[in-house]
Amino acid sequence: MIPFILTALALQQHVGRTSKANYMVEHLGIDRNKIVELGNLLYKNFGTTMAGLRAIGYDFDYDEYHSFVHGRLPYENLKPDPVLRSLLLSLPFRKVIFTNADKVHALKALSRLGLEDCFEGIICFETLNPTHKTAASDDEDDVAFVGPDSSAAANATTAPPPPTHHNNSPAPVEIFDIIAHFANNPNSNSNSNSNNSTLLPKSPIVCKPSEAAIERALNIANLNPQRTLFFEDSVRNIQSGKRVGLHTVLVGTSQRVKGADYALESIHNLREAIPELWELADIVTIKSPSDKVAVEQSVTA
């Protein structure tokens, strides 16, 4: 069996809560006193704050959001990781990044870590959430999947545009009060599949830990989950990955949890924790990735 490696670990999400909070206050007009509670509920129920904001009715430009939130990150704190680089390059298997982050952030983080040539490709926010373009558009930078088969991404279903009035002005949007929703149901658990949770609005954004997001990523990258090793530092992402059939590695703790086949205190411990990868590497040769991370582009209509 040849293992494929699907990992998000090279892209540690250094997304400051302050930047998200400021965006919510300055751009969406949300009361700052509600930010902490609102943010926690959105993250728990929709996977990311961004997905939750769209679910409850806020409309905003995705690129603007990413630029605001990630543009203030201290990328200078990310240093090259020669140990991880050596580990990755010593394994002649397909290696793919799967991140909820946008393409710009993903590439910048990889570059700072010195890992930009260690992966075959990147599945990022734009891959699973291609933006709308008119038929006359010549912008070919909507889908940022790097890999062997981007056709699935090009055919991915996108959210419909917001409704409009007869004069083409945006229709007023009603915001779903998720804080009141759970306050009125104090015995409900926002992490469960209770009836209260199923009454929540759906988000047009596709992201982890959604099983649908993971399955779509596997389809886009043409990966067999039974032959894929999934590295994550998020327990809920690990558990979703396990449910779709992936072999899972939880990084950041040596304590195994439900859904994790392996648990590593540090990704640097990979050789000691899973030595069979190198045993396979001795008998398997797979073409290494190109010396640069190239972005395969396609247009979505």
C-alpha positions in Angstrom: 0.0 0.0 0.0 1.4 3.4 -1.0 0.3 6.1 1.5 -0.6 9.5 0.4 -0.1 12.4 2.7 -2.8 15.1 3.1 -1.7 17.7 5.6 -2.7 21.1 7.0 0.1 21.2 9.5 2.4 23.4 7.5 -0.1 26.1 7.7 -0.6 26.8 11.4 -3.4 29.3 11.7 -1.9 32.3 13.4 -5.2 34.2 12.9 -5.4 36.8 15.6 -8.7 37.0 17.4 -8.2 40.8 17.5 -8.2 41.1 13.7 -11.4 39.1 13.4 -13.0 41.1 16.1 -12.0 44.4 14.5 -13.4 43.2 11.2 -16.7 42.2 12.7 -17.0 45.6 14.5 -15.6 47.9 11.8 -17.0 46.2 8.7 -20.1 44.4 9.9 -21.3 46.8 12.6 -21.4 44.1 15.3 -21.5 45.2 18.9 -18.0 44.6 20.3 -19.5 43.4 23.6 -21.0 40.4 21.8 -17.9 39.5 19.8 -16.4 36.8 22.1 -19.7 34.9 22.6 -20.7 35.3 19.0 -17.3 34.2 17.7 -17.3 31.1 19.9 -20.8 30.0 18.7 -19.9 30.6 15.1 -16.7 28.6 15.3 -18.3 25.7 17.2 -21.3 25.4 14.9 -20.0 26.3 11.4 -16.3 25.4 11.4 -14.9 28.9 11.1 -16.0 32.3 12.2 -16.2 33.4 8.5 -18.5 30.5 7.6 -20.7 31.3 10.6 -21.0 35.0 9.7 -22.2 34.1 6.2 -24.6 31.5 7.6 -26.3 33.9 9.9 -26.8 36.5 7.2 -23.8 38.8 6.9 -22.6 39.5 3.3 -19.1 40.6 2.7 -16.2 40.3 0.2 -14.2 37.2 0.9 -10.9 38.7 -0.4 -11.5 41.8 1.8 -12.1 39.6 4.8 -8.9 37.5 4.3 -6.8 40.6 3.5 -8.0 42.3 6.7 -7.6 39.3 9.0 -4.4 37.8 7.6 -2.8 41.1 6.6 -2.1 41.9 10.2 -0.5 38.6 11.1 3.2 38.7 12.2 4.5 36.5 9.4 8.0 37.5 10.5 7.6 35.2 13.5 7.4 32.2 11.2 10.9 30.8 10.7 12.2 28.2 8.3 11.8 24.6 9.6 14.7 22.6 8.2 13.8 19.5 10.3 10.3 19.3 8.9 11.6 20.1 5.4 14.0 17.2 5.6 11.3 14.8 6.8 8.9 15.8 4.0 11.6 15.5 1.3 12.7 12.1 2.6 9.2 10.7 1.8 8.6 10.0 -1.9 4.9 10.1 -1.5 2.3 12.6 -2.7 1.9 15.4 -0.2 -0.9 17.9 -0.4 -1.8 20.9 1.8 -5.5 21.2 2.8 -6.3 24.4 4.6 -9.3 26.6 5.3 -7.1 29.6 4.7 -7.0 31.6 1.5 -4.3 31.1 -1.2 -2.3 34.2 -0.4 -2.0 33.2 3.3 -1.2 29.6 2.5 1.6 30.4 0.1 3.1 33.1 2.3 3.2 30.7 5.3 4.8 28.0 3.2 7.4 30.3 2.0 8.3 31.6 5.4 8.6 28.0 6.7 10.8 27.1 3.7 8.4 24.4 2.6 7.1 25.8 -0.7 8.7 23.0 -2.7 7.7 20.1 -0.4 4.1 19.7 -1.5 2.5 18.7 -4.8 -0.3 21.2 -4.3 -2.6 23.2 -2.1 -6.3 22.9 -1.5 -7.4 26.1 0.1 -10.4 28.4 0.6 -10.7 29.4 -3.1 -10.6 25.8 -4.2 -13.7 24.8 -2.3 -15.4 28.2 -2.5 -14.9 29.5 -6.1 -16.2 33.0 -6.6 -18.8 34.0 -9.1 -17.7 35.5 -12.4 -19.7 36.8 -15.4 -19.4 35.1 -18.8 -17.3 38.1 -20.0 -14.8 37.7 -17.1 -11.2 36.9 -18.0 -10.1 36.5 -14.4 -8.6 33.0 -14.2 -7.5 33.1 -10.6 -10.6 31.9 -8.9 -9.6 28.3 -8.1 -6.3 27.9 -6.4 -6.0 24.2 -6.4 -2.5 22.8 -7.1 -2.6 19.2 -8.1 -3.3 16.5 -10.6 -7.0 17.2 -11.3 -8.6 20.5 -10.8 -11.8 19.6 -12.8 -13.7 18.8 -9.7 -13.0 22.2 -8.3 -14.0 23.9 -11.4 -17.3 22.0 -11.3 -17.9 22.7 -7.6 -21.3 24.1 -6.6 -21.1 27.7 -5.5 -23.5 29.7 -3.4 -26.2 31.7 -5.3 -25.9 35.4 -5.3 -27.9 37.4 -2.8 -31.5 38.2 -3.7 -32.2 41.6 -5.2 -35.2 44.0 -5.5 -36.8 44.9 -8.8 -34.4 47.9 -9.1 -31.4 45.5 -8.7 -30.4 46.8 -5.3 -29.5 44.2 -2.7 -32.5 43.0 -0.7 -32.3 43.7 3.0 -30.8 40.8 4.9 -32.2 39.5 8.2 -29.5 38.5 10.6 -30.1 35.3 12.5 -29.5 35.9 16.2 -27.6 32.8 17.2 -26.8 34.1 20.7 -30.6 34.4 21.4 -31.1 31.0 19.7 -29.0 29.2 22.2 -30.0 31.4 25.1 -33.6 30.4 24.6 -32.5 26.7 24.6 -30.1 26.6 27.6 -30.0 22.8 27.7 -28.9 22.5 24.1 -25.3 21.7 23.1 -24.0 23.7 20.2 -21.5 20.8 19.4 -24.2 18.1 19.2 -26.6 17.0 16.6 -29.5 18.1 18.7 -32.7 19.4 17.2 -31.6 22.9 18.3 -28.4 22.6 16.3 -30.2 21.3 13.2 -32.4 24.4 13.2 -29.4 26.6 12.5 -29.1 28.2 9.0 -26.7 26.7 6.6 -23.5 28.4 5.5 -22.6 28.8 1.8 -18.9 28.4 2.7 -17.4 24.9 2.5 -14.7 24.2 5.1 -13.3 21.8 7.6 -14.5 20.1 9.8 -17.3 19.4 7.4 -17.1 15.9 6.1 -18.4 17.2 2.8 -15.4 19.5 2.6 -13.0 16.7 3.3 -14.6 14.4 0.8 -14.6 17.2 -1.9 -10.9 17.8 -1.2 -10.1 14.1 -1.6 -12.1 14.0 -4.8 -10.3 17.1 -6.2 -6.9 15.7 -5.4 -7.9 12.3 -6.6 -6.9 10.7 -3.3 -8.2 7.4 -1.9 -9.0 8.0 1.8 -8.0 4.4 2.6 -4.5 5.2 1.3 -4.2 8.7 2.8 -2.6 9.8 6.0 -4.3 12.9 7.4 -2.2 15.1 9.7 -4.1 17.7 11.8 -3.8 19.6 15.0 -7.6 19.9 15.4 -9.4 17.1 17.2 -12.7 17.8 15.4 -11.0 17.8 12.0 -9.3 14.5 12.9 -12.7 13.0 13.9 -14.3 14.2 10.6 -11.4 12.8 8.7 -11.8 9.4 10.4 -15.5 9.3 9.5 -14.7 9.6 5.8 -12.2 6.8 6.0 -8.8 8.6 6.4 -5.9 7.3 8.5 -5.4 10.1 11.0 -2.5 11.7 12.9 -3.2 14.2 15.6 -0.3 16.6 16.1 0.3 18.7 19.2 -0.3 16.1 21.9 0.9 12.6 22.6 -2.5 11.7 24.0 -4.6 9.8 21.5 -8.3 10.8 21.2 -11.3 9.2 19.6 -10.7 9.2 15.8 -6.9 9.5 16.0 -4.8 6.6 14.8 -1.6 8.3 15.9 -0.8 11.2 18.2 2.4 13.2 18.0 3.6 15.8 20.5 5.5 17.3 17.5 5.5 16.7 13.8 9.3 16.4 14.2 8.6 13.0 15.9 7.1 11.6 12.8 9.9 9.2 11.9 9.9 7.7 15.4 6.1 7.5 15.6 5.4 6.0 12.1 8.7 4.3 11.0 6.8 2.2 8.5 6.5 5.2 6.2 10.3 5.1 5.7 10.2 1.3 5.3 7.8 1.8 2.4 9.9 4.7 1.1 12.8 2.3 0.6 10.8 0.1 -1.8 8.6 2.8 -3.5 9.7 5.5 -5.8 7.2 8.3 -6.7 8.1 11.3 -8.8 9.0 14.2 -6.4 7.1 17.5 -6.6 8.4 20.3 -8.9 10.9 22.7 -7.4 8.2 25.4 -7.1 4.6 25.4 -6.0 2.7 26.3 -9.2 -0.9 27.4 -9.0 -3.2 25.7 -11.5 -5.9 28.1 -12.5 -9.3 27.7 -14.0 -12.4 29.8 -14.5 -15.7 29.2 -12.8 -18.9 30.5 -14.5 
